[in-house]
Structure formats: C-alpha cells, structure tokens
Amino acid sequence: MQNRKGNGLAVVLIVLGAIMLMGIALPLIHGVFRILFPVLLVVLGYYGIKSGRKIIGWIVMFIGVMSLIAKLSWIIGPLLGIALVVWGISVLKGKQNRTY
C-alpha cells in the first residue's frame, strides 16, 4: 500500500459515508445544518455589508437572523423568562434599599 498525504481525507470520507449508510449520522447532520445555514447567511450578510454591497448584505443578514431566532426559539424563551425573573427580583430589592 502506498502512503500518500491525501489518505486522511479519503479515510474520513469513507467513514462518513459508512455512518450515513447505517442511518446513524442523518439526524446529527440534519441538526448541524439546521443551525449552520442561518449562521452562514448572517456571515455572508456581514461580508456583503463590509464589501460595499450594503442593501443585499442587510437583506441576507436580516433573513439569517430571523431564521436563527426561529431555530433557537426553544432556548431563547426560557432564557428570556429567567432574565425577567432576575430583573423583577432586582427591582424589588432595589425599592427596599432606597432612602430619600
């Protein structure tokens, strides 16, 4: 067997293909690409804004951010609830300590 520098990529591709054929990796790959695509849109929008194509960049970034918010709503809701509880507690404690 010949030892070449490109063997690492070939082994990775073979293993990835075998895992996909067994049906194990499809849910994992789907989960990664579900988040990766909106992040890619945000990055491309930022790059478009920085390269001078401001209108297209803002549109692509807006679509990416809205899609990312929709995909991460399962974590944004509880975090918002925790933030509101902490804020409410701090407001209550702040009123007790004030002296005029």
C-alpha positions as YAML, in Angstrom:
chain: A
units: angstrom
residues:
- id: 1
  name: MET
  ca: [0.00, 0.00, 0.00]
- id: 2
  name: GLN
  ca: [1.32, 3.41, -0.96]
- id: 3
  name: ASN
  ca: [1.46, 6.09, 1.70]
- id: 4
  name: ARG
  ca: [0.26, 9.45, 0.37]
- id: 5
  name: LYS
  ca: [-0.71, 12.69, 2.05]
- id: 6
  name: GLY
  ca: [-4.29, 12.50, 0.72]
- id: 7
  name: ASN
  ca: [-5.13, 9.28, 2.59]
- id: 8
  name: GLY
  ca: [-6.52, 11.11, 5.65]
- id: 9
  name: LEU
  ca: [-9.27, 12.79, 3.67]
- id: 10
  name: ALA
  ca: [-10.12, 9.52, 1.94]
- id: 11
  name: VAL
  ca: [-10.46, 7.70, 5.27]
- id: 12
  name: VAL
  ca: [-12.66, 10.48, 6.68]
- id: 13
  name: LEU
  ca: [-14.90, 10.34, 3.59]
- id: 14
  name: ILE
  ca: [-15.19, 6.55, 3.78]
- id: 15
  name: VAL
  ca: [-16.09, 6.63, 7.49]
- id: 16
  name: LEU
  ca: [-18.59, 9.45, 6.96]
- id: 17
  name: GLY
  ca: [-20.20, 7.58, 4.07]
- id: 18
  name: ALA
  ca: [-20.42, 4.35, 6.08]
- id: 19
  name: ILE
  ca: [-22.03, 6.16, 9.00]
- id: 20
  name: MET
  ca: [-24.53, 7.78, 6.66]
- id: 21
  name: LEU
  ca: [-25.36, 4.41, 5.10]
- id: 22
  name: MET
  ca: [-26.06, 2.96, 8.54]
- id: 23
  name: GLY
  ca: [-28.51, 5.82, 9.17]
- id: 24
  name: ILE
  ca: [-26.83, 6.99, 12.35]
- id: 25
  name: ALA
  ca: [-25.50, 10.33, 11.17]
- id: 26
  name: LEU
  ca: [-28.55, 11.67, 9.35]
- id: 27
  name: PRO
  ca: [-30.20, 13.15, 12.46]
- id: 28
  name: LEU
  ca: [-26.86, 14.58, 13.60]
- id: 29
  name: ILE
  ca: [-26.07, 16.09, 10.20]
- id: 30
  name: HIS
  ca: [-29.60, 17.48, 9.95]
- id: 31
  name: GLY
  ca: [-29.24, 19.15, 13.35]
- id: 32
  name: VAL
  ca: [-25.91, 20.72, 12.45]
- id: 33
  name: PHE
  ca: [-27.02, 22.03, 9.06]
- id: 34
  name: ARG
  ca: [-30.26, 23.32, 10.56]
- id: 35
  name: ILE
  ca: [-28.24, 25.83, 12.59]
- id: 36
  name: LEU
  ca: [-25.29, 26.17, 10.21]
- id: 37
  name: PHE
  ca: [-27.27, 27.58, 7.27]
- id: 38
  name: PRO
  ca: [-28.72, 30.62, 9.14]
- id: 39
  name: VAL
  ca: [-25.29, 31.32, 10.65]
- id: 40
  name: LEU
  ca: [-23.82, 31.17, 7.15]
- id: 41
  name: LEU
  ca: [-26.43, 33.68, 5.96]
- id: 42
  name: VAL
  ca: [-25.52, 36.06, 8.80]
- id: 43
  name: VAL
  ca: [-21.81, 35.76, 7.96]
- id: 44
  name: LEU
  ca: [-22.44, 36.31, 4.26]
- id: 45
  name: GLY
  ca: [-24.63, 39.32, 5.05]
- id: 46
  name: TYR
  ca: [-21.88, 40.80, 7.23]
- id: 47
  name: TYR
  ca: [-19.35, 40.19, 4.47]
- id: 48
  name: GLY
  ca: [-21.68, 41.84, 1.96]
- id: 49
  name: ILE
  ca: [-22.05, 44.90, 4.19]
- id: 50
  name: LYS
  ca: [-18.29, 45.20, 4.67]
- id: 51
  name: SER
  ca: [-17.54, 44.74, 0.96]
- id: 52
  name: GLY
  ca: [-19.80, 47.62, -0.06]
- id: 53
  name: ARG
  ca: [-22.98, 45.80, -1.06]
- id: 54
  name: LYS
  ca: [-24.97, 47.21, 1.81]
- id: 55
  name: ILE
  ca: [-28.55, 46.59, 0.64]
- id: 56
  name: ILE
  ca: [-28.00, 42.95, -0.31]
- id: 57
  name: GLY
  ca: [-25.89, 42.43, 2.81]
- id: 58
  name: TRP
  ca: [-28.56, 43.78, 5.13]
- id: 59
  name: ILE
  ca: [-31.26, 41.71, 3.43]
- id: 60
  name: VAL
  ca: [-29.25, 38.49, 3.67]
- id: 61
  name: MET
  ca: [-28.25, 39.25, 7.26]
- id: 62
  name: PHE
  ca: [-31.88, 40.00, 8.21]
- id: 63
  name: ILE
  ca: [-33.06, 36.71, 6.72]
- id: 64
  name: GLY
  ca: [-30.29, 34.86, 8.54]
- id: 65
  name: VAL
  ca: [-31.00, 36.50, 11.91]
- id: 66
  name: MET
  ca: [-34.75, 35.87, 11.64]
- id: 67
  name: SER
  ca: [-34.15, 32.24, 10.69]
- id: 68
  name: LEU
  ca: [-31.64, 31.82, 13.51]
- id: 69
  name: ILE
  ca: [-34.09, 33.28, 16.03]
- id: 70
  name: ALA
  ca: [-36.75, 30.85, 14.81]
- id: 71
  name: LYS
  ca: [-34.36, 27.89, 15.06]
- id: 72
  name: LEU
  ca: [-33.17, 28.85, 18.55]
- id: 73
  name: SER
  ca: [-36.56, 29.82, 19.98]
- id: 74
  name: TRP
  ca: [-36.51, 26.72, 22.20]
- id: 75
  name: ILE
  ca: [-33.66, 28.27, 24.20]
- id: 76
  name: ILE
  ca: [-34.50, 31.98, 23.78]
- id: 77
  name: GLY
  ca: [-37.89, 31.65, 25.52]
- id: 78
  name: PRO
  ca: [-36.62, 30.11, 28.77]
- id: 79
  name: LEU
  ca: [-33.61, 32.47, 28.85]
- id: 80
  name: LEU
  ca: [-35.95, 35.44, 28.45]
- id: 81
  name: GLY
  ca: [-38.11, 34.12, 31.28]
- id: 82
  name: ILE
  ca: [-35.09, 33.72, 33.58]
- id: 83
  name: ALA
  ca: [-33.92, 37.23, 32.69]
- id: 84
  name: LEU
  ca: [-37.33, 38.70, 33.51]
- id: 85
  name: VAL
  ca: [-37.45, 36.92, 36.90]
- id: 86
  name: VAL
  ca: [-33.94, 38.13, 37.80]
- id: 87
  name: TRP
  ca: [-34.78, 41.66, 36.68]
- id: 88
  name: GLY
  ca: [-38.01, 41.64, 38.72]
- id: 89
  name: ILE
  ca: [-36.17, 40.44, 41.83]
- id: 90
  name: SER
  ca: [-33.54, 43.14, 41.41]
- id: 91
  name: VAL
  ca: [-36.26, 45.80, 41.05]
- id: 92
  name: LEU
  ca: [-37.96, 44.58, 44.23]
- id: 93
  name: LYS
  ca: [-34.71, 44.57, 46.17]
- id: 94
  name: GLY
  ca: [-33.81, 47.98, 44.82]
- id: 95
  name: LYS
  ca: [-37.03, 49.56, 46.12]
- id: 96
  name: GLN
  ca: [-36.44, 48.31, 49.68]
- id: 97
  name: ASN
  ca: [-32.94, 49.79, 49.94]
- id: 98
  name: ARG
  ca: [-33.76, 53.28, 48.66]
- id: 99
  name: THR
  ca: [-33.90, 56.15, 51.12]
- id: 100
  name: TYR
  ca: [-34.86, 59.66, 50.05]
...
